[in-house]
Amino acid sequence: MTAYFQICPAITVPEGDGVEVKRLFPLLRQRMNYDPFVLFDHFALEGGGGFPSHPHRGFEGITYLFSGSMHHQDNLGNDAIVHGGGAQCFTAGRGLVHSEMPDANSPTSGIQLWINLPKQLKTIPPAYQQLEGSAIPETQANGVTVRTIVGPGSPITVHTPTLYQDLRLSAGTVFVQPLDLRWQGIVYVVSGEINVGEQAVAAETAILFAQQVTVELTAKSAAHVMLAAGLPHGEPIHQHGPYVD
């Protein structure tokens, strides 16, 4: 089985109410998804705008914050604010209506990641989970800080086998993550520059990978990196706006 890598730069697109995001996918003429992941957005909001009430179905979404805060409200009765370092996760299932509005008085930044649900789970009841930063497992070793948003030790659960981590690497450090050979995923550089194996990856750029027993990252400078890996469902993905059927 041959290892697969592809460089994927983020593209700035309009989204929500008067904001822009840096998007890996879905992009109509470039890439719509990377099974099991169906959206990856890097956002930096300076106050005003946001993501007013809108519907979803057929997937699970995680909003992970680097800074600021996000106010979540939904038709299940959840009304909560998550702060920098924390995460909120919703299971859209058969249908959910929610809003995510940033603090209008301070910058809010982070990543939104959507994980597809397999066909047999598309109609499960919607649900919501939230963690503040203090509840997300964090380890530090050899110049690398690892925060596990989904994976071993994290209270956040999703319906697809997934590992989702926030990595902070000092210049010159190396991070090695063993993976299930069946999984595929994304290494996205928020800031700094790294090598994935022999491939250089700059800020606001991702490398997509598959058939990897391990992913090895080397920081060419101090770097902030997101790693998302999961088991593909191997099913057709019908993606249209806020719905993944």
C-alpha positions as CSV (number, residue, x, y, z in Angstrom):
1,M,0.0,0.0,0.0
2,T,1.5,3.3,-1.1
3,A,1.6,6.3,1.2
4,Y,-0.5,9.3,-0.1
5,F,0.3,13.0,0.4
6,Q,-1.3,16.1,-1.2
7,I,-0.7,19.7,-0.4
8,C,-3.9,21.7,0.1
9,P,-3.7,25.5,0.7
10,A,-6.6,27.2,2.5
11,I,-8.7,29.6,0.4
12,T,-10.4,32.7,1.9
13,V,-14.2,32.5,1.3
14,P,-17.2,34.5,2.7
15,E,-19.3,32.7,5.4
16,G,-21.9,33.5,8.0
17,D,-22.9,37.1,8.5
18,G,-20.3,39.3,7.0
19,V,-17.2,37.2,8.0
20,E,-14.5,35.4,6.0
21,V,-12.9,32.0,6.8
22,K,-9.8,30.2,5.4
23,R,-11.2,27.0,4.0
24,L,-9.6,23.7,3.0
25,F,-12.9,22.2,1.9
26,P,-15.7,22.1,0.7
27,L,-14.5,24.1,-2.3
28,L,-16.6,23.4,-5.5
29,R,-13.9,23.4,-8.1
30,Q,-11.1,22.0,-5.9
31,R,-12.1,19.6,-3.1
32,M,-15.4,18.9,-1.5
33,N,-14.3,16.6,1.4
34,Y,-11.7,14.2,2.6
35,D,-13.6,11.2,4.1
36,P,-14.6,11.2,6.9
37,F,-14.1,15.0,7.1
38,V,-16.5,17.2,5.2
39,L,-15.5,20.7,6.2
40,F,-12.4,22.4,7.6
41,D,-12.5,26.1,8.3
42,H,-9.9,28.3,10.0
43,F,-11.6,31.5,11.3
44,A,-10.3,34.7,12.9
45,L,-13.1,37.1,13.8
46,E,-12.4,40.7,14.9
47,G,-15.9,41.5,16.3
48,G,-19.2,41.9,14.6
49,G,-20.7,39.3,12.3
50,G,-20.7,35.6,13.2
51,F,-22.9,32.6,12.4
52,P,-26.6,33.4,13.1
53,S,-29.2,30.8,13.5
54,H,-29.0,28.1,10.7
55,P,-29.8,24.4,10.2
56,H,-27.7,21.3,9.9
57,R,-28.1,17.5,9.5
58,G,-26.1,14.4,8.8
59,F,-22.7,15.1,10.4
60,E,-20.9,16.1,13.6
61,G,-19.2,19.5,14.0
62,I,-16.5,20.7,16.4
63,T,-15.7,24.3,17.0
64,Y,-12.3,24.6,18.8
65,L,-11.2,28.0,19.9
66,F,-7.6,29.4,20.0
67,S,-8.8,32.7,21.5
68,G,-11.9,34.7,22.4
69,S,-15.2,33.1,23.0
70,M,-18.2,31.7,21.1
71,H,-21.9,31.8,22.2
72,H,-23.8,28.7,21.2
73,Q,-27.6,28.5,21.2
74,D,-29.7,25.7,19.6
75,N,-33.2,24.4,19.4
76,L,-32.4,21.7,21.9
77,G,-32.4,24.4,24.6
78,N,-28.6,24.6,24.9
79,D,-27.3,28.2,25.6
80,A,-23.7,28.4,26.5
81,I,-20.4,30.2,26.0
82,V,-17.1,28.5,25.3
83,H,-13.8,30.3,25.7
84,G,-10.3,30.1,24.2
85,G,-8.8,26.7,24.6
86,G,-12.3,25.1,24.8
87,A,-14.4,23.2,22.3
88,Q,-18.1,22.7,21.5
89,C,-19.3,19.7,19.6
90,F,-22.7,19.1,18.1
91,T,-24.2,16.0,16.5
92,A,-26.6,17.3,13.8
93,G,-28.1,13.8,13.2
94,R,-31.6,14.1,11.8
95,G,-31.6,17.9,12.2
96,L,-30.4,20.7,14.4
97,V,-30.8,24.5,14.3
98,H,-28.1,26.6,16.1
99,S,-26.1,29.8,16.1
100,E,-22.5,30.5,17.0
101,M,-21.7,34.2,17.7
102,P,-18.3,35.4,18.8
103,D,-17.6,38.1,21.4
104,A,-18.1,41.4,19.7
105,N,-15.4,43.1,21.8
106,S,-12.4,40.9,21.4
107,P,-10.9,38.7,18.6
108,T,-12.1,35.1,18.4
109,S,-10.2,32.5,16.4
110,G,-10.2,28.8,15.9
111,I,-11.1,25.9,13.7
112,Q,-14.4,24.3,12.8
113,L,-14.2,20.7,11.7
114,W,-17.1,18.6,10.4
115,I,-17.0,14.8,10.6
116,N,-19.4,12.9,8.4
117,L,-21.9,10.4,10.0
118,P,-22.2,7.0,8.3
119,K,-25.4,6.4,6.4
120,Q,-26.9,4.2,9.2
121,L,-26.5,7.1,11.7
122,K,-27.8,10.0,9.6
123,T,-31.1,10.1,11.5
124,I,-29.9,9.8,15.1
125,P,-31.1,12.4,17.6
126,P,-29.2,15.7,17.7
127,A,-27.0,16.4,20.7
128,Y,-24.5,18.9,22.1
129,Q,-21.3,18.7,24.1
130,Q,-19.0,21.4,25.4
131,L,-15.6,21.6,27.2
132,E,-13.7,24.5,28.6
133,G,-10.0,24.5,28.0
134,S,-9.2,23.1,31.5
135,A,-11.0,19.9,30.7
136,I,-9.1,19.1,27.5
137,P,-6.2,16.7,28.1
138,E,-2.8,18.3,27.6
139,T,0.7,16.8,27.7
140,Q,4.1,18.5,27.3
141,A,7.4,16.7,26.3
142,N,10.5,17.5,24.3
143,G,9.4,20.9,23.3
144,V,5.9,19.8,22.1
145,T,2.6,20.6,23.7
146,V,-0.3,18.3,22.7
147,R,-3.9,19.0,23.4
148,T,-6.3,16.1,22.6
149,I,-9.7,17.5,21.6
150,V,-11.0,14.0,20.4
151,G,-9.1,10.9,21.3
152,P,-7.5,9.2,24.4
153,G,-8.5,11.0,27.6
154,S,-10.9,13.5,26.1
155,P,-14.5,13.6,27.3
156,I,-15.7,14.6,23.8
157,T,-17.1,11.6,21.9
158,V,-18.0,11.3,18.2
159,H,-19.5,8.5,16.2
160,T,-16.5,8.0,13.9
161,P,-13.1,6.7,15.1
162,T,-11.2,10.0,15.2
163,L,-8.1,11.6,16.6
164,Y,-8.1,15.4,16.7
165,Q,-5.2,17.3,18.3
166,D,-3.8,20.8,18.8
167,L,0.0,20.8,18.6
168,R,2.5,23.5,19.6
169,L,6.0,22.8,18.5
170,S,9.2,24.6,19.5
171,A,11.7,25.2,16.6
172,G,13.6,22.1,15.7
173,T,11.4,19.7,17.6
174,V,9.9,16.5,16.2
175,F,6.5,15.0,16.9
176,V,5.6,11.4,15.9
177,Q,2.0,10.2,16.0
178,P,1.3,6.5,15.4
179,L,-1.9,5.9,13.4
180,D,-4.2,3.1,12.2
181,L,-3.1,2.3,8.7
182,R,-6.8,2.4,7.6
183,W,-7.2,6.0,8.7
184,Q,-6.6,9.2,6.6
185,G,-6.5,12.8,7.6
186,I,-5.1,16.3,7.7
187,V,-2.1,18.2,9.1
188,Y,-2.9,21.9,9.0
189,V,-0.3,24.5,9.8
190,V,-2.0,27.5,11.7
191,S,1.3,29.3,12.0
192,G,5.0,28.7,11.5
193,E,6.5,26.1,9.1
194,I,7.0,22.3,9.4
195,N,8.1,19.3,7.5
196,V,5.8,16.3,7.2
197,G,8.3,13.6,6.4
198,E,10.3,15.3,3.7
199,Q,7.5,17.7,2.6
200,A,7.6,21.3,3.7
201,V,4.3,22.8,4.7
202,A,3.8,26.5,5.3
203,A,1.3,28.5,7.4
204,E,-2.4,28.3,6.3
205,T,-1.7,25.2,4.3
206,A,-2.5,21.5,4.9
207,I,-1.1,18.2,3.8
208,L,-3.7,15.4,3.3
209,F,-2.4,11.9,4.1
210,A,-3.5,8.3,3.9
211,Q,-1.9,4.9,4.4
212,Q,0.4,6.1,7.2
213,V,1.6,4.0,10.1
214,T,2.9,7.2,11.7
215,V,2.8,10.9,10.9
216,E,6.1,12.6,11.7
217,L,6.3,16.4,12.0
218,T,9.5,18.5,12.3
219,A,9.2,22.2,13.2
220,K,11.4,24.4,11.0
221,S,10.3,27.3,13.2
222,A,8.0,27.6,16.2
223,A,4.8,26.2,14.9
224,H,1.1,25.7,15.7
225,V,-0.4,22.7,14.0
226,M,-3.8,20.9,13.9
227,L,-3.9,17.1,13.3
228,A,-7.2,15.4,12.4
229,A,-7.3,11.7,11.4
230,G,-10.2,9.4,11.2
231,L,-11.6,6.1,9.7
232,P,-13.2,6.7,6.3
233,H,-16.8,5.5,5.9
234,G,-16.2,4.6,2.3
235,E,-19.8,5.7,1.4
236,P,-21.0,8.3,-1.2
237,I,-21.1,11.8,0.4
238,H,-23.9,14.1,-0.7
239,Q,-23.0,17.5,0.5
240,H,-25.1,20.6,-0.1
241,G,-24.7,23.7,2.1
242,P,-25.3,22.9,5.8
243,Y,-26.5,19.4,5.0
244,V,-24.5,16.1,4.5
245,D,-26.9,13.4,3.4
